């Protein structure tokens, strides 16, 4: 049997935490559920998931629809697109069966690359290798969630670049339906016509996406999120604080320099396994951030104390505390008179 390999290369960086990651998990489940109802897809489609943050890994091998079980998505700091491409190319090279004199190999793989930010590594070598060795062997569609991705890089990888500019539940639902329909159409082509022919973008715009015809002129907005990493002073486990750019008078196209709290998220040590070992040099002043949540790990009243090592931790009360990052013992004052300060941003 000739398989139709479908690779999902998914951005699981810090900026995806919360609703975007939840929708992505549910979206993958919906895609698989839809394809299982199609006899053509059930016969030919094999799915693989590659996740990338500061590091990249294949979290699901190439597997048939019946056996596929949607995994829980990890989250990490960084957007290592170059490493994600290396993993993708290694998977195509080793897992996709090639045609030989003895037998016909798998159908041309289809890749859906989904990201919401700019690379934090240097992807140039991986991009060049993809262009010279793999672009003719696979069909790729690059999809940005929002418009903050590096369109220039995506445009070097594929002519098929889409932007899901709106982030409502309905927009994401239509996007997932389009992906499902695209995979289903590919499976029907190989069954009926004996060829793939690449993914059609004909119905993409009616599904709420923008077809990016010219990456050179596509507008890229300022980042709309601030993500901060902290550690619980009790169990030393990490957490993320996510702030979204505030709107002015409810008018969505007017940007402000203030960010409102969107959520606080408890993580496990797996966060560091998926995070880049390098750190960002960007910071944000606390005067631009509205809202200080309790610690999502232990419930301490504040998750927003800062140590001399410039990292965040949670506090129970004023007094002596030990930093879970550097193990220094420091005196903290929670009276609120400390003024504003800069704090390092996550890599997104």
PELIN-V889817 format. One record per backbone hydrogen bond with DSSP energy under -0.5 kcal/mol. NH is the residue of the N-H (numbers start at 1). CO is the residue of the C=O. Records with the same first field share a line. If there is no record, write none. Layout:
NH->CO  CO
//
This chain:
3->1
4->44
5->3  107
6->46
7->5  110
8->6  48
9->7  112
10->8  50
11->114
12->52
14->76
15->348
16->13
17->14
21->16
22->18
23->19
24->20
25->21
26->22
27->23
28->24
29->25
30->26
31->27
32->28
33->29
34->30
35->31
36->32
37->33  34
38->35
39->37
42->38
43->39
44->40
45->41
46->4
47->63
48->6
49->60
50->8
51->57
52->10
53->55
54->274
55->274
57->51
59->49  57
60->49
63->47  61
65->45
68->64
76->12
80->53
81->79
84->80
85->81
86->82
87->83
88->84
89->85
90->86
91->87
92->88
93->89
94->90
95->91
96->91  92
97->95
100->103
106->97
107->3
109->137
110->5
111->139
112->7
113->111  141
114->9  112
115->143
120->79
121->79
123->121
127->123
128->124
129->125
130->126
131->127
132->128
133->129
134->129  130
135->130
137->134
138->134
139->109
140->138
141->111
142->160
143->113  141
144->162
145->115
146->144  164
150->117
151->149
154->150
155->151
156->152  153
157->153
158->154
161->159
162->142
163->210
164->144
165->163
172->168
173->169
174->170
175->171
176->172
177->173
178->174
179->175
180->176
181->177
182->178
183->179
184->180
185->181
186->182
187->183
188->184
189->185
190->186
191->187
192->188
193->188  189
194->189
195->189
204->201
205->201
207->203  204
208->205
209->204
210->163
211->209
212->161  210
213->211
217->214
218->214
221->219
226->243
228->241
230->239
231->312
232->237
236->232
239->230
240->265
241->228
242->263
243->226
244->260
245->224
246->258
248->251  254
249->247
251->248
252->250
254->251
255->253
256->246
259->288
260->244
261->290
262->242
263->242
265->240
267->238
271->268
272->269
273->269
274->270
275->272
276->77
284->343
286->341
288->285
289->286
290->259
291->289
295->300
299->295
302->315
303->293
305->313
307->311
310->307
312->229
313->305
314->231
315->302
319->332
321->330
323->321  328
327->323
330->321  328
332->319  330
343->284
344->310
345->282
346->227
//
